[in-house]
């Protein structure tokens, strides 16, 4: 089953769930339409290229510019693939082992965890909201930003998320999915795989 924001596949005794949306957190003040992964990679590559240009000052122009171009290209590809890599969560529900295998990957990081089915209490949808604290300060920043032609949209708005979590018997939880609500609707996603995961866990005899 393939949706816009997650993948869910059943392979024999395994249910595999993947998504890049698994944390409910306040958005950065850096506008995502400007500070994209590609733009950030280009800035990093430009810095590397400038450094190479300065360090090759005594070289012949052809060698100098060739080195700068090569370093820029290699730095851009490396930063785009590794440094600014989109984080992802993979969750494997294994009925044979009666274990959940959770793996989070991100820029230069990897975190794994094993959870026995016997430790799982339930799979529950929920919600979270982030309410701006210093409204006066936010309004002041927005006013100054607008005067300089670089307004920051959404800075003073409450951000709401609908979530899906594994509730454990020790009272803790592991978030599987978090989609931002947009006008009362899930942003780009009409539903969550609650039923599929519950049904899969229910057939573990």
GROMACS elastic network, one bead per residue, 0.5 to 0.9 nm:
[ bonds ]
;  ai    aj funct       b0    kb
    1     6     6  0.88818   500
    1     7     6  0.62613   500
    1     8     6  0.51386   500
    1     9     6  0.57274   500
    1    10     6  0.84623   500
    2     5     6  0.84510   500
    2     6     6  0.67307   500
    2     8     6  0.62954   500
    2     9     6  0.79812   500
    3     6     6  0.55082   500
    3     7     6  0.60897   500
    3     8     6  0.81617   500
    3   189     6  0.77287   500
    4     7     6  0.80494   500
    4   188     6  0.70392   500
    4   189     6  0.67393   500
    5    18     6  0.88364   500
    5    19     6  0.62868   500
    5    20     6  0.72482   500
    5    21     6  0.71165   500
    5   179     6  0.85143   500
    5   188     6  0.75708   500
    5   189     6  0.67921   500
    6    17     6  0.72442   500
    6    18     6  0.55830   500
    6    20     6  0.72765   500
    6    21     6  0.78577   500
    6   177     6  0.85878   500
    7    16     6  0.78074   500
    7    17     6  0.56707   500
    7    18     6  0.50665   500
    7    19     6  0.64589   500
    8    15     6  0.71323   500
    8    16     6  0.56750   500
    8    18     6  0.65668   500
    8    19     6  0.89336   500
    8   193     6  0.79573   500
    8   196     6  0.88230   500
    9    14     6  0.82397   500
    9    15     6  0.57288   500
    9    16     6  0.51814   500
    9    17     6  0.66333   500
    9    18     6  0.89550   500
   10    13     6  0.74686   500
   10    14     6  0.57459   500
   10    16     6  0.62331   500
   10    17     6  0.88404   500
   11    14     6  0.50922   500
   11    15     6  0.61775   500
   11    16     6  0.75727   500
   12    15     6  0.78962   500
   13    93     6  0.81679   500
   13    94     6  0.59399   500
   13    95     6  0.52307   500
   13    96     6  0.61176   500
   14    92     6  0.64867   500
   14    93     6  0.54944   500
   14    95     6  0.62230   500
   14    96     6  0.79023   500
   14   200     6  0.88569   500
   15    91     6  0.80843   500
   15    92     6  0.56938   500
   15    93     6  0.50347   500
   15    94     6  0.67011   500
   15    95     6  0.84312   500
   15   197     6  0.78364   500
   15   200     6  0.74612   500
   16    90     6  0.71432   500
   16    91     6  0.58422   500
   16    93     6  0.64679   500
   16    94     6  0.86507   500
   17    89     6  0.80253   500
   17    90     6  0.57082   500
   17    91     6  0.50514   500
   17    92     6  0.63440   500
   17    93     6  0.82676   500
   17   176     6  0.86944   500
   18    88     6  0.70833   500
   18    89     6  0.55954   500
   18    91     6  0.63744   500
   18    92     6  0.87378   500
   18   176     6  0.88992   500
   19    22     6  0.67982   500
   19    87     6  0.87496   500
   19    88     6  0.57289   500
   19    89     6  0.54275   500
   19    90     6  0.67825   500
   19    91     6  0.89554   500
   19   176     6  0.81808   500
   19   177     6  0.72221   500
   20    23     6  0.86629   500
   20    86     6  0.71690   500
   20    87     6  0.58184   500
   20    89     6  0.60523   500
   20    90     6  0.88716   500
   20   177     6  0.83348   500
   21    24     6  0.81426   500
   21    87     6  0.84438   500
   21    88     6  0.74768   500
   21    89     6  0.78779   500
   21   176     6  0.81510   500
   21   177     6  0.56490   500
   21   178     6  0.55182   500
   21   179     6  0.65156   500
   22    88     6  0.79191   500
   22    89     6  0.68615   500
   22   163     6  0.82080   500
   22   164     6  0.86166   500
   22   175     6  0.62260   500
   22   176     6  0.53662   500
   22   179     6  0.79001   500
   23   163     6  0.86441   500
   23   175     6  0.70724   500
   23   176     6  0.80855   500
   23   177     6  0.69170   500
   23   178     6  0.56317   500
   23   179     6  0.84869   500
   24   128     6  0.71315   500
   24   129     6  0.84566   500
   24   130     6  0.89590   500
   24   160     6  0.85195   500
   24   161     6  0.63735   500
   24   162     6  0.84313   500
   24   163     6  0.76638   500
   24   175     6  0.87701   500
   24   177     6  0.83882   500
   24   178     6  0.54997   500
   24   179     6  0.75534   500
   24   180     6  0.78137   500
   25   128     6  0.89907   500
   25   129     6  0.88438   500
   25   130     6  0.76747   500
   25   159     6  0.86586   500
   25   161     6  0.86746   500
   25   178     6  0.89983   500
   26   129     6  0.89083   500
   26   130     6  0.64571   500
   26   159     6  0.70603   500
   27    30     6  0.82538   500
   27    31     6  0.87985   500
   27    32     6  0.89154   500
   27   155     6  0.85652   500
   27   159     6  0.82972   500
   28    31     6  0.71600   500
   28    32     6  0.80610   500
   28   155     6  0.88784   500
   29    32     6  0.86140   500
   29   152     6  0.69575   500
   29   153     6  0.86117   500
   29   154     6  0.87638   500
   29   155     6  0.68441   500
   30    33     6  0.86809   500
   30    34     6  0.76719   500
   30    35     6  0.64565   500
   30   152     6  0.78706   500
   31    34     6  0.55800   500
   31    35     6  0.61030   500
   31    36     6  0.85227   500
   31   152     6  0.69581   500
   31   153     6  0.77310   500
   32    35     6  0.51635   500
   32    36     6  0.57823   500
   32    37     6  0.89902   500
   33    36     6  0.63207   500
   34    39     6  0.73703   500
   35    38     6  0.80320   500
   35    39     6  0.58657   500
   35    40     6  0.62097   500
   36    39     6  0.51475   500
   36    40     6  0.61530   500
   36    41     6  0.84721   500
   37    40     6  0.52361   500
   37    41     6  0.60866   500
   37    42     6  0.85978   500
   37    79     6  0.87760   500
   37    80     6  0.65329   500
   37    84     6  0.58315   500
   37    85     6  0.76581   500
   37    86     6  0.82276   500
   38    41     6  0.50435   500
   38    42     6  0.61273   500
   38    43     6  0.87177   500
   38    76     6  0.82962   500
   38    79     6  0.88013   500
   38    80     6  0.63743   500
   38    84     6  0.83642   500
   39    42     6  0.50091   500
   39    43     6  0.63129   500
   39    44     6  0.87460   500
   40    43     6  0.51258   500
   40    44     6  0.63416   500
   40    45     6  0.86365   500
   40    79     6  0.83042   500
   40    80     6  0.81458   500
   40    84     6  0.76043   500
   41    44     6  0.51211   500
   41    45     6  0.60893   500
   41    46     6  0.85006   500
   41    75     6  0.78222   500
   41    76     6  0.53459   500
   41    77     6  0.77755   500
   41    78     6  0.83057   500
   41    79     6  0.52535   500
   41    80     6  0.53511   500
   41    83     6  0.81541   500
   41    84     6  0.70458   500
   42    45     6  0.50075   500
   42    46     6  0.59685   500
   42    47     6  0.85756   500
   42    72     6  0.83723   500
   42    75     6  0.84156   500
   42    76     6  0.58120   500
   42    79     6  0.83578   500
   42    80     6  0.84284   500
   43    46     6  0.50614   500
   43    47     6  0.62830   500
   43    48     6  0.87190   500
   43    76     6  0.84656   500
   44    47     6  0.51793   500
   44    48     6  0.63356   500
   44    49     6  0.86360   500
   44    72     6  0.86845   500
   44    75     6  0.71792   500
   44    76     6  0.70441   500
   44    79     6  0.72046   500
   45    48     6  0.50256   500
   45    49     6  0.60355   500
   45    50     6  0.85377   500
   45    71     6  0.75604   500
   45    73     6  0.71872   500
   45    74     6  0.79094   500
   45    77     6  0.85500   500
   45    78     6  0.89236   500
   45    79     6  0.76181   500
   46    50     6  0.60512   500
   46    51     6  0.85195   500
   46    72     6  0.62670   500
   46    75     6  0.84010   500
   46    76     6  0.82641   500
   47    50     6  0.51194   500
   47    51     6  0.61814   500
   47    52     6  0.86352   500
   47    72     6  0.84307   500
   48    51     6  0.51138   500
   48    52     6  0.62288   500
   48    53     6  0.86583   500
   48    68     6  0.82756   500
   48    71     6  0.68336   500
   48    72     6  0.64394   500
   48    75     6  0.69017   500
   49    52     6  0.50581   500
   49    53     6  0.61701   500
   49    54     6  0.87265   500
   49    67     6  0.83689   500
   49    68     6  0.50620   500
   49    69     6  0.70738   500
   49    70     6  0.84516   500
   49    71     6  0.58659   500
   49    72     6  0.50109   500
   49    73     6  0.88171   500
   49    75     6  0.82339   500
   50    54     6  0.62936   500
   50    55     6  0.86771   500
   50    68     6  0.74434   500
   50    72     6  0.87056   500
   51    54     6  0.52166   500
   51    55     6  0.62335   500
   51    56     6  0.87311   500
   51    68     6  0.85842   500
   52    55     6  0.51001   500
   52    56     6  0.61624   500
   52    57     6  0.88201   500
   52    64     6  0.82374   500
   52    67     6  0.72370   500
   52    68     6  0.57628   500
   52    71     6  0.73984   500
   52    72     6  0.89175   500
   53    56     6  0.54053   500
   53    57     6  0.65776   500
   53    64     6  0.66532   500
   53    65     6  0.74158   500
   53    67     6  0.79424   500
   53    68     6  0.59143   500
   54    57     6  0.56141   500
   55    58     6  0.81243   500
   56    59     6  0.54761   500
   56    60     6  0.86025   500
   56    63     6  0.85473   500
   56    64     6  0.58506   500
   56    65     6  0.89995   500
   56    67     6  0.83748   500
   56    68     6  0.88197   500
   57    60     6  0.83230   500
   57    61     6  0.87222   500
   57    64     6  0.73812   500
   58    61     6  0.88275   500
   58    64     6  0.84338   500
   59    62     6  0.82493   500
   59    63     6  0.63998   500
   59    64     6  0.57362   500
   60    63     6  0.53922   500
   60    64     6  0.59879   500
   60    65     6  0.86748   500
   61    65     6  0.60389   500
   61    66     6  0.83164   500
   62    65     6  0.54732   500
   62    66     6  0.59949   500
   62    67     6  0.85200   500
   63    66     6  0.51507   500
   63    67     6  0.60633   500
   63    68     6  0.86227   500
   64    67     6  0.53146   500
   64    68     6  0.63486   500
   64    69     6  0.88305   500
   65    69     6  0.61586   500
   65    70     6  0.85918   500
   66    69     6  0.52219   500
   66    70     6  0.61972   500
   66    71     6  0.85883   500
   67    70     6  0.52079   500
   67    71     6  0.60646   500
   67    72     6  0.84680   500
   68    71     6  0.52208   500
   68    72     6  0.60285   500
   68    73     6  0.86547   500
   69    72     6  0.50908   500
   69    73     6  0.62212   500
   69    74     6  0.86221   500
   70    73     6  0.52538   500
   70    74     6  0.61160   500
   70    75     6  0.84129   500
   71    74     6  0.51694   500
   71    75     6  0.58217   500
   71    76     6  0.83522   500
   72    75     6  0.51798   500
   72    76     6  0.60212   500
   72    77     6  0.86377   500
   73    76     6  0.51752   500
   73    77     6  0.62446   500
   73    78     6  0.85397   500
   74    77     6  0.53013   500
   74    78     6  0.60349   500
   74    79     6  0.85036   500
   75    78     6  0.50875   500
   75    79     6  0.59078   500
   75    80     6  0.83297   500
   76    79     6  0.52700   500
   76    80     6  0.59622   500
   76    81     6  0.84635   500
   77    80     6  0.51934   500
   77    81     6  0.60356   500
   77    82     6  0.83754   500
   78    81     6  0.52574   500
   78    82     6  0.57546   500
   78    83     6  0.70712   500
   78    84     6  0.89348   500
   79    82     6  0.53833   500
   79    84     6  0.58588   500
   79    85     6  0.78509   500
   80    83     6  0.62711   500
   80    84     6  0.53522   500
   80    85     6  0.62633   500
   81    84     6  0.66036   500
   81    85     6  0.54532   500
   81    86     6  0.87527   500
   81   107     6  0.87507   500
   82    85     6  0.51438   500
   82    86     6  0.88423   500
   82   106     6  0.84068   500
   82   107     6  0.58107   500
   82   108     6  0.65522   500
   83   106     6  0.84936   500
   83   108     6  0.65487   500
   84    87     6  0.87964   500
   84   106     6  0.82325   500
   84   107     6  0.58271   500
   84   108     6  0.89591   500
   85   105     6  0.89080   500
   85   106     6  0.61702   500
   85   107     6  0.52256   500
   85   108     6  0.83233   500
   86   105     6  0.83217   500
   86   106     6  0.61415   500
   86   107     6  0.71669   500
   87   104     6  0.72079   500
   87   105     6  0.54023   500
   87   107     6  0.68918   500
   87   109     6  0.89959   500
   88   103     6  0.81923   500
   88   104     6  0.57802   500
   88   105     6  0.53213   500
   88   106     6  0.64958   500
   89   102     6  0.72076   500
   89   103     6  0.57781   500
   89   105     6  0.65128   500
   89   106     6  0.89378   500
   89   176     6  0.76986   500
   89   177     6  0.88812   500
   90   101     6  0.80208   500
   90   102     6  0.58511   500
   90   103     6  0.52134   500
   90   104     6  0.65033   500
   90   105     6  0.84293   500
   90   176     6  0.88786   500
   91   100     6  0.68091   500
   91   101     6  0.56367   500
   91   103     6  0.64327   500
   91   104     6  0.87465   500
   91   176     6  0.79215   500
   92    99     6  0.82002   500
   92   100     6  0.56027   500
   92   101     6  0.50367   500
   92   102     6  0.65213   500
   92   103     6  0.86857   500
   93    97     6  0.88126   500
   93    98     6  0.75755   500
   93    99     6  0.62454   500
   93   101     6  0.65761   500
   93   102     6  0.87794   500
   93   117     6  0.86263   500
   93   197     6  0.85222   500
   93   200     6  0.82524   500
   93   201     6  0.79124   500
   94    97     6  0.55449   500
   94    98     6  0.55510   500
   94    99     6  0.54320   500
   94   100     6  0.61258   500
   94   101     6  0.77780   500
   94   117     6  0.89429   500
   95    99     6  0.69005   500
   95   100     6  0.86923   500
   95   117     6  0.85437   500
   95   200     6  0.83049   500
   95   201     6  0.77383   500
   95   203     6  0.82391   500
   95   204     6  0.58995   500
   95   205     6  0.86988   500
   96    99     6  0.79514   500
   96   204     6  0.83477   500
   97   100     6  0.85096   500
   97   116     6  0.83600   500
   97   117     6  0.88820   500
   98   115     6  0.87674   500
   98   116     6  0.60158   500
   98   117     6  0.53056   500
   98   118     6  0.79014   500
   98   204     6  0.74606   500
   99   114     6  0.65988   500
   99   115     6  0.55695   500
   99   117     6  0.53053   500
   99   118     6  0.84156   500
  100   113     6  0.81059   500
  100   114     6  0.56508   500
  100   116     6  0.61181   500
  100   117     6  0.67530   500
  101   112     6  0.73109   500
  101   113     6  0.59556   500
  101   115     6  0.65724   500
  101   116     6  0.88057   500
  102   111     6  0.80968   500
  102   112     6  0.55810   500
  102   113     6  0.51584   500
  102   114     6  0.63621   500
  102   115     6  0.80283   500
  103   110     6  0.70666   500
  103   111     6  0.56086   500
  103   113     6  0.65555   500
  103   114     6  0.89587   500
  104   109     6  0.79876   500
  104   110     6  0.56221   500
  104   111     6  0.50443   500
  104   112     6  0.64043   500
  104   113     6  0.89263   500
  105   108     6  0.78707   500
  105   109     6  0.57065   500
  105   111     6  0.65076   500
  105   112     6  0.87765   500
  106   109     6  0.50958   500
  106   110     6  0.64587   500
  106   111     6  0.89371   500
  107   110     6  0.84364   500
  115   118     6  0.82745   500
  115   119     6  0.67274   500
  115   120     6  0.77455   500
  116   119     6  0.54863   500
  116   120     6  0.71944   500
  117   120     6  0.53884   500
  117   121     6  0.86399   500
  117   201     6  0.79405   500
  117   204     6  0.88231   500
  118   121     6  0.79150   500
  118   169     6  0.85908   500
  119   167     6  0.88301   500
  119   168     6  0.56850   500
  119   169     6  0.56284   500
  119   170     6  0.77358   500
  120   123     6  0.80083   500
  120   166     6  0.68290   500
  120   167     6  0.61186   500
  120   169     6  0.59481   500
  120   170     6  0.88979   500
  121   166     6  0.76119   500
  121   167     6  0.54218   500
  121   169     6  0.51635   500
  121   170     6  0.87652   500
  121   171     6  0.88936   500
  122   165     6  0.84112   500
  122   166     6  0.61166   500
  122   167     6  0.51850   500
  122   168     6  0.70185   500
  122   169     6  0.85680   500
  122   198     6  0.79842   500
  123   164     6  0.71836   500
  123   165     6  0.58147   500
  123   167     6  0.60036   500
  123   168     6  0.89284   500
  123   194     6  0.70799   500
  123   197     6  0.76046   500
  123   198     6  0.64873   500
  124   163     6  0.82541   500
  124   164     6  0.57611   500
  124   165     6  0.54915   500
  124   166     6  0.65391   500
  124   167     6  0.69255   500
  124   194     6  0.73731   500
  125   162     6  0.71724   500
  125   163     6  0.54716   500
  125   165     6  0.63949   500
  125   192     6  0.83259   500
  125   194     6  0.72507   500
  126   161     6  0.83762   500
  126   162     6  0.57367   500
  126   164     6  0.61663   500
  126   165     6  0.76734   500
  127   160     6  0.71931   500
  127   161     6  0.54270   500
  127   163     6  0.53860   500
  127   164     6  0.83902   500
  127   178     6  0.84748   500
  128   159     6  0.83104   500
  128   160     6  0.57474   500
  128   161     6  0.51491   500
  128   162     6  0.65482   500
  128   163     6  0.73963   500
  128   178     6  0.89646   500
  129   158     6  0.67861   500
  129   159     6  0.55183   500
  129   161     6  0.61972   500
  129   162     6  0.89123   500
  130   157     6  0.86856   500
  130   158     6  0.55857   500
  130   159     6  0.50927   500
  130   160     6  0.64431   500
  130   161     6  0.86839   500
  131   156     6  0.82548   500
  131   157     6  0.72821   500
  131   159     6  0.67363   500
  131   160     6  0.87066   500
  132   135     6  0.63308   500
  132   138     6  0.82237   500
  132   155     6  0.79469   500
  132   156     6  0.59472   500
  132   157     6  0.68737   500
  132   158     6  0.63256   500
  132   159     6  0.86634   500
  133   136     6  0.89124   500
  133   137     6  0.88834   500
  133   138     6  0.86389   500
  133   156     6  0.88644   500
  134   137     6  0.53266   500
  134   138     6  0.62273   500
  134   139     6  0.87358   500
  134   156     6  0.89528   500
  135   138     6  0.50234   500
  135   139     6  0.61196   500
  135   140     6  0.85898   500
  135   156     6  0.67055   500
  136   139     6  0.51550   500
  136   140     6  0.62379   500
  136   141     6  0.87376   500
  137   140     6  0.50929   500
  137   141     6  0.62781   500
  137   142     6  0.86622   500
  138   141     6  0.51206   500
  138   142     6  0.61553   500
  138   143     6  0.85656   500
  138   155     6  0.69310   500
  138   156     6  0.62633   500
  139   142     6  0.50746   500
  139   143     6  0.60940   500
  139   144     6  0.86929   500
  139   155     6  0.86478   500
  139   156     6  0.73527   500
  140   143     6  0.50927   500
  140   144     6  0.62965   500
  140   145     6  0.85600   500
  141   144     6  0.52335   500
  141   145     6  0.60292   500
  141   146     6  0.85224   500
  141   151     6  0.88453   500
  141   152     6  0.85584   500
  142   145     6  0.50094   500
  142   146     6  0.59902   500
  142   147     6  0.85809   500
  142   150     6  0.87781   500
  142   151     6  0.60394   500
  142   152     6  0.62701   500
  142   153     6  0.83126   500
  142   155     6  0.78105   500
  142   156     6  0.87299   500
  143   146     6  0.51890   500
  143   147     6  0.63317   500
  143   148     6  0.88832   500
  143   151     6  0.77875   500
  144   147     6  0.51770   500
  144   148     6  0.65753   500
  144   149     6  0.88894   500
  144   150     6  0.87386   500
  144   151     6  0.81597   500
  145   148     6  0.52158   500
  145   149     6  0.63379   500
  145   150     6  0.51046   500
  145   152     6  0.68939   500
  146   150     6  0.55176   500
  146   152     6  0.78287   500
  147   150     6  0.75870   500
  147   151     6  0.79664   500
  148   151     6  0.77240   500
  152   155     6  0.62070   500
  153   156     6  0.81756   500
  153   157     6  0.87847   500
  154   157     6  0.51745   500
  154   158     6  0.82769   500
  154   159     6  0.87588   500
  155   158     6  0.85134   500
  159   180     6  0.72381   500
  159   181     6  0.74616   500
  159   182     6  0.86606   500
  160   179     6  0.85348   500
  160   180     6  0.58636   500
  160   181     6  0.54144   500
  160   182     6  0.79879   500
  160   184     6  0.86942   500
  161   178     6  0.60838   500
  161   179     6  0.53758   500
  161   181     6  0.53382   500
  161   182     6  0.89346   500
  161   186     6  0.79215   500
  162   177     6  0.81890   500
  162   178     6  0.57181   500
  162   179     6  0.54493   500
  162   180     6  0.64852   500
  162   181     6  0.67322   500
  162   186     6  0.72809   500
  163   175     6  0.72436   500
  163   176     6  0.75778   500
  163   177     6  0.54686   500
  163   179     6  0.64556   500
  163   180     6  0.87830   500
  163   192     6  0.85369   500
  164   174     6  0.87501   500
  164   175     6  0.60681   500
  164   176     6  0.55293   500
  164   177     6  0.50434   500
  164   178     6  0.65360   500
  164   192     6  0.74862   500
  164   193     6  0.84757   500
  164   194     6  0.74053   500
  165   173     6  0.63042   500
  165   174     6  0.54572   500
  165   176     6  0.52438   500
  165   177     6  0.69935   500
  165   178     6  0.88844   500
  166   172     6  0.85772   500
  166   173     6  0.54097   500
  166   174     6  0.50793   500
  166   175     6  0.63210   500
  166   176     6  0.70824   500
  167   170     6  0.85431   500
  167   171     6  0.70013   500
  167   172     6  0.63250   500
  167   174     6  0.67682   500
  167   175     6  0.87007   500
  168   171     6  0.56353   500
  168   172     6  0.54690   500
  168   173     6  0.56234   500
  168   174     6  0.79491   500
  169   172     6  0.73073   500
  169   173     6  0.88786   500
  170   173     6  0.86442   500
  175   178     6  0.75332   500
  177   192     6  0.81394   500
  179   186     6  0.61126   500
  179   187     6  0.64921   500
  179   188     6  0.85408   500
  179   189     6  0.76697   500
  180   185     6  0.83832   500
  180   186     6  0.59480   500
  180   187     6  0.56149   500
  180   188     6  0.89402   500
  181   184     6  0.56742   500
  181   185     6  0.51797   500
  181   187     6  0.54172   500
  182   185     6  0.51562   500
  182   186     6  0.59276   500
  182   187     6  0.53710   500
  182   188     6  0.87689   500
  183   186     6  0.82103   500
  183   187     6  0.86556   500
  184   187     6  0.89483   500
  185   188     6  0.83034   500
  185   189     6  0.81963   500
  185   190     6  0.75389   500
  186   189     6  0.53576   500
  186   190     6  0.61189   500
  186   191     6  0.76648   500
  187   190     6  0.80027   500
  189   192     6  0.76749   500
  191   194     6  0.84844   500
  192   195     6  0.82055   500
  193   196     6  0.54071   500
  193   197     6  0.63422   500
  193   198     6  0.86119   500
  194   197     6  0.55424   500
  194   198     6  0.61281   500
  194   199     6  0.85520   500
  195   198     6  0.51340   500
  195   199     6  0.59314   500
  195   200     6  0.84432   500
  196   199     6  0.52768   500
  196   200     6  0.61596   500
  196   201     6  0.86995   500
  197   200     6  0.50704   500
  197   201     6  0.61607   500
  197   202     6  0.84296   500
  198   201     6  0.52001   500
  198   202     6  0.59778   500
  198   203     6  0.87989   500
  199   203     6  0.64631   500
  200   203     6  0.54482   500
  200   204     6  0.73582   500
  201   204     6  0.58627   500
  202   205     6  0.79886   500
